[in-house]
Each structure stands twice: as C-alpha cells, then as structure tokens.
Amino acid sequence: MKLSNFILHKDILLIHADINGNDYIFTVRWRTLENKKGGEWELKSYLNNSNGKKDLSEKQLQQFIDRINPQWDWEKDQEQIMNVIKND
C-alpha cells in the first residue's frame, strides 16, 4: 500500500492510495476520543478511482485505517518529555 497526495481541510483528510495496483481515493475525518488523549482517523468514504466502485474487503479497509492512525503511547511520551526537561 502506497499513500500519496494528502490534502487536509480542517478535520477532513483526502488520501490517494495504491492498493494492489489500483488507485483509490479515501476521505477520512479526525475523531477525538472521549475521555482519552489524542484521537484517530475515521473512514468516511472511499472509491476505486479507475472504476468508481467500493471494492475493498473489510480486512483491506482495516489495514488502511491501521496504517494512517497514530500508534501513540501518550503516557510514555509524557514521561519521556518530563525526563528530558528534568535532565536538561
């Protein structure tokens, strides 16, 4: 999966993706998680740019979402930042 042409407008992100030799356009929206730090991208729509169809499996869609969503450990990051500040 190759991602390109990222276009961000407020909380909406448009992404072109090459999946198995096919060009797809995805629209995702940033969703802030309740009672948690950070957030994640939520799939709003997609289509195969060659034929206009929605022909990806649930597994392929989940792989795309997993690829674009951050995998942050907020508590560990905060701890590392505090250690750097303390040791500086």
N, C-alpha and C positions, 0 to 999 in steps of 0.2 A: 504494500500500500504506500503510495507516494502522495503526499499532500502538498498543495501549492495554491497560489492566488488567494490569500487570506484577505478578506475585506470585512472590516469591523465598523458597525454603525450602532453606537450606544451599546446595548446589550445583545445585539444580533451579530452573528459571525457567519459569513458566507465562505465556504471552503470548496475548492476543486480537489478531487481525489481520483487517482488512477488505481483501480482495483481490478486485478486480473486482466489488464489491458483495456478496460473500459473506463471512460471518463464520466465521473459523477459530480453533481453539484449538491452540496449539503447546506442546509440552513440550520443553525443551532442557536440557542438562546441561553445566556448565563442565568443560572438559578442559584440564589443564595440559600444555603441550607438553614433550616430552623434550628436554633439553639446550638449551632456548631460554627466553627470558624471556616472561612473560605466559601466554596461553592462548587458548582460543576456545570458543564455544558449539557443542555438537554436538546435532543434531536427534535426539530420542528417539522422538517420536510427534507426530501431528497429526490433526485431522479437521475436516471441514466441519460447523460447528455446526448448520446447517439440516437436513442430510440424513444425517449420521453417516458420510459416505464420505471416502475418501482420494483426492481427485480432482484434485490439482495435478500439473503436469508436473515433471520433473526440473529444468528451467530455472527454473520458479517457486519451487521449493524452494531452489535455489541462490541466487536473488535474495533470498529471505528470510534465509538464513544470512549472506550477504554484508552485508545491511543491519544485522543485530544484532551481528556480530563486530567488535571493535575493529580499527582500522587504524593501529596504533601503530608508530612507528619508535623503539624503545627506546633505541638508541644516540644518536640525535639528541636525544631528550628528555633523556637523562642529560647530554649535552654542554651543552644549554641551561640545565639546572639548575645545573651546575657554573659556567657563565659568570655566572649571576645571583648565586650565592654569592660568587664571586671579586670581582665588581664592586660588591657591596653594602657 
